[in-house]
Amino acid sequence: MKLSLCAYWRGGEPRQNEVARRLHLSTRQLQRKLAQEDTSFVKLLGNIRHKLACSYLTGGEDSISEISAKLGFVDQSNFSSAFKRWEGCSPRQYRVGSR
């Protein structure tokens, strides 16, 4: 499931109904499968955003503002707040510490 969502992210944040359709499931079937795994579509998106953010910060030269936009955040401040929740440090600190 996570691989599917990562693959669809390149064209913008994936929508639940689109992912379900590509997996040949109804939206409700997708919700049930995720519930069986004790997760939800929103939680999966959050986890993937976190992993992609870490990857973008360590593996590329995109600015933090560009990374924020790639991940679908309204602005850099929202991205920074989310990143601090995930990692306990700012995106800039994470980037410097990973080099």
N, C-alpha and C positions, 0 to 999 in steps of 0.2 A: 504494500500500500504506500509506504513512504517513498519508494522508488518511483511509483507512478506520479505522485504529487510533485516530486522534484523535477521530473521530466516535463510536466505541464507548466511549471513555474516560469520557464523561459519566455512564455508568451504573456506574462502577467499572472497575477495571483489566480490560482485555479478556483473554479466555482464547484460547489458540491454536486450540482446536477450534471455538469460537464464531466467530472471525474466518474460519477456513477455510470453515465452513458458509455464512456470509453471502456469501462470495466464490464459492460453488458449487465448492469444492475439497475434497478430502480433506485431512486434517491432513498426511499425507505429501507430497501435491502442493504444499501451501503451504511445507513445509520445503524441498523441492527448488527451488522458485522463489526462495526467499530465499537458498539456497545459491548459486544461479546469480548472484545479485546480491552475492555475497560478504558475506552478513550472516546473521543468525538472528533469530528472534522475540524473544529476550531482548535482543539488541543494539538492535533497533528500539524495544522498550519503553523501554530506557534513554535512547535519543535523544529519544524523544517526551516522556518525563518531564522531561528537561533543557529542552527547548523550552517546555513548558508551565510549568515552574517559573519560567523567565525571564519569560514572559508574565504569569503571575500576580503576580510580584514587582513588575513595572513598571506593570501596568495595573489593579491593583485595591487594595482596602483590606483584603483578608483578612489575618489574622495569619499569621505564619510557621508556627505550629502548625496552623492551618486548611489552609494550602497543603500542608503535609506530609501531612496526613490525606487531602486530595483526591487526592494523587498515590500513595496506597497505601503510604506508609512506616509502619513500626511505631511510630516516635516521631520527634520533632523532631530529636533528636541524629543519627539515621541519615540523615535528610534533609540536615542541615547538613553532615555528612561527605561525602555524595555531591555536594552542591552545591560544596563546596570543591574536590573532584576535578575537577569540570566547569569551574568558573570561576576557581579560584584565590583565591576570597574567600568570606566567609560570606554567607548569604542577606541578612542585615541590611545588610552593607556594599554588596552589589549593589543593594539597594533604595535606599539613600541615594545611591549614586553615579549612579543612573539618573534621579533627580529634579532 
